[in-house]
Amino acid sequence: MGSREGIRREIRRRLRGYLLRDRTGIRREVLGLFLRLRSLTIPRIYEALTRRFSVSYHALASMVGIIASRIGILHVRKQQDSPYAVYELREEYVDVVTQLLVA
């Protein structure tokens, strides 16, 4: 899995499995937000999703954490002047996410 293409295949496999377990559509919606806005905080995601989904703040934070750590498509940045971490979709995976959300 050391090659760039091998890593991309693994990311695609993990992301596909993650989306297959999406019973409510919330995972697709979170990924769609990252595609549209690229850079988000948990409060911003929570604000956008609670209009359509019944989800707790902590469950949403956990979901984003899984996308960042286990799937590996998000970069996490902590700003000094803000209590919130900023999650950014890694540019090298935009096409992978787009392909899987369209499929």
N, C-alpha and C positions, 0 to 999 in steps of 0.2 A: 504494500500500500504506500510505499515511499514516493512514488512518482506523483506528479501533479494530477494526472488523469486518474490514477488509482484513488487518490484522495477524493476527487470529485465524484467518482463512482460510489465510494463509500458514503459520502454526504447524501447523494441522491437516494441510495438504498435506505439510509436512516430516515430521511425526510419522507420518503414514500410510506414506510412503515408507520411513522408518526401520524401521517394524514389518514391512513387506513383506519386508525383507531378514533377518528374524529366523528363522534356520533351526533353532535349538535351543530357542527359547522364553525365553532368558535376558533379552532386551530387554524382553519383556512382564513378566517377573518383576521386573526392576529398577523399571520404571514402577509396577507393582503395589505394591512396597514403599513407593515415594514416596506413592502414594495412601493407603496405610494409616498410615504413620508421619509423613509430611510433611517431616521433618527428619532427615537421615542423614549420617554420615561414611563415607568409603571403607572403613575397617576394619569398621564395622558392616554395611555392604552385603556385603563380602567374607565375613564370618562367616555371614551368612544364606544366601548363595548357594552356598558351597562344599559345603554338605550335599547339594545336588541337581545342581550343575553342576561340570564340570571347567574352571576358569577361573583365570588367574593374577591376582594383585593388580594388576599394571600394566595388563593388558588391561581389567580392570574399571574402574580409574581412568580409562583412556582413554574407555571407553564413557560413563561419567558426565560426563566433560568434553565429549564431543560433544553429549550431551543438554543440557548447560548452555550451551554456546557456539553451536553451529550451529542447534539447534532452538530454544533460548531459553526453555525452560519452567522452568528452575531458577535460583534465586538462590544465590549463593555468598557465604558469610560466614566470615571468619577470626576465630577467637577468640584473644585474647591469651594466655590460660592453657592453650591446647591446641595441639599441633603439627598438628592436623588441621583442614581446612576443613569447614564444615558446609554441606551442600547442602539447599536447601529448595524444594519444589514451589511455584511461584508460584500464589497463590490464584485468580487470574483464568484459569488454565488447568486447574484441577481437573476441570471439566466436560468439556473437550475430551479429556483423557486418559481419563477414565471412559468416554466414548462410544466411543473407539477401542479400548479394551481389551475392552469388552463385545461389540463388533461382531465 
